[in-house]
Amino acid sequence: MSLLLSCDGLAKSFGPRALFSSISISFDDADQTGLIGPNGSGKSTLLKILAGLETPDAGEITTRRNLRLGYLAQEDIFPASQTVMEAVLGAMTDDHADEHERLVRAQTLLDKMGFGQFEQPVDTLSGGWRKRLSLARQLIVAPDLLLLDEPTNHLDLEGILWLERLLASATFSFVLCTHDRYFLENVTSRVVELNRTYADGYLSVAGAYSEFLERREAHLTAQSAQQQAVASRVRGEIAWLKRGAKARTTKAKGRIQQAQGMMEDLAALKARNARAQSVELDFNATRRQTRKLLTLKDLAKTLGSRSLFSHVNLVLSPGMKLGLLGPNGSGKSTLIRLLTGELTCDAGTIWRAEGLRIVHFDQKRVQLDPSQTVRRALAPAGDNFALNGETMHVSAWAQRFLFRSDQLDMRVGDLSGGEQARILLADLVARPADLLILDEPTNDLDIPSLEVLEESLADFPGALVLVTHDRFMLDRISTELLALDGKGAARRFVDFAQWEAARDADAKAELVAGRAALPKAAPRESSAKPVKKKLSWSEQRELEAMEEKILSAEETLHAQQKLMEDPAVLKDHVKLRFACSAADAAQKQVAELYARWQELEERRG
């Protein structure tokens, strides 16, 4: 292993608020690091400091000579009127290759990343494809270390799975900041949590996210036990001090100083342990005694000439938790607007129970007024807030959602994305509901908040429709899945694993059908007699066996990808690295077989 970058004593504050201090950590060429931490802990700021975009208040960074460093920001910004190809070529300004070589490299990378039209204007790309293009701009320079800040932002589930495969087989080191727990589990070999609850300001654990959870629990338990032990010793010292001046004169002055030191240590331990604070959520249900809350019968909707979905039949009952899946543009938001009554269907019927109360979390956050203060957003009617017959002051209500008293008079528009999400969650909790519809509620929430949200949704007695790219939440909460494919079909699944198996089977069937439908090369008209190099006997046999070879290679690739999901492999970074290497080799073999098959088919004519 070779050291790429090291930090010594990094510190950063914004005004009076310290983000982190005395951070000393290093990254080598074998690191695939996941960076996590609560909102406001400074994860994005630390990545910007490592990338050289911000300067620390204290400390220094040392890098390997000629280190190629890449940085993928949360937001994707491109110059106006650029094409896809121009955006990638623009990232190669320091490359010494000639123009033709740069063009070939850019074309190869864009093709690998799924771009079909290199001259497409960037302004016309969706959020997911802009994210892919941003990543392509970083990969084209072949970084030794790539820093990724929320790389799954704007990606649909298929895009996230694609990015997982790319990073799992990466030959470069990376540090990624994400709240996606399955993503962490599947692509990282080390997890670092930035949190002032730890004495060093962070906790680093080698292994996947599941290993990190076990080690963190042990660390916090030991830290809590240490607090109890120090508290017991402090009580003994206080009792000694209270004995009076006579007792103190017979003791060394150093003991008094030692007691003072123990009290300071105890205060520091209490402060660190108290930082493990999370949002308090308890969704308010009407507890309506109705078996059917909302019924869909043969529901269909088109967008222009394109069918989004048809023949959707569904009954939402109390306790049902429906996960809604589908790529961007498949009609998930349209289906939600049908459920809420904002749109009418093209065919079929929607029946709602009389007086049905629907509470909707909109991912676009249109309910938020950016000019409003936090105080009025949390308690519109005044400083006293009523919930379930109980009255509390707005500051106590705000504290449940991790807002400090000094934030109450801030404008909502000045809050971070995670803080704005907590404002919306507070509004949801305050309103009784028969049916909760949550459209991407996990955006910008940190992992502790996600865990609390999951607990609250699991306990909610009403019905739930959940749209999220967070596979962990879908797996844990959903009792059933409805998947839209964007081509008019809507299919039901019992869990995420069944959906994955169906997706893999569909992809394989499309691949086989695509090969069977490939047109034979048409003969070119020419006055001269064409020179045709016929296949040899061995090449003809090779071509005949090619389809079976490809199928076998694809099965091997699928098996290697499944192996990388094995918990025993995920916990062992050495096994995981071997599994990733084997999957990469299998992927390469599949590509080579396809290239050879095409070559033989073209020569056969």
Order of alpha helices (4+ residues) and beta strands (2+ residues): beta-beta-beta-beta-alpha-beta-beta-alpha-alpha-alpha-beta-alpha-beta-alpha-beta-beta-alpha-alpha-alpha-beta-beta-beta-alpha-beta-beta-alpha-beta-beta-alpha-alpha-beta-alpha-beta-alpha-beta-beta-alpha-alpha-alpha-alpha-alpha
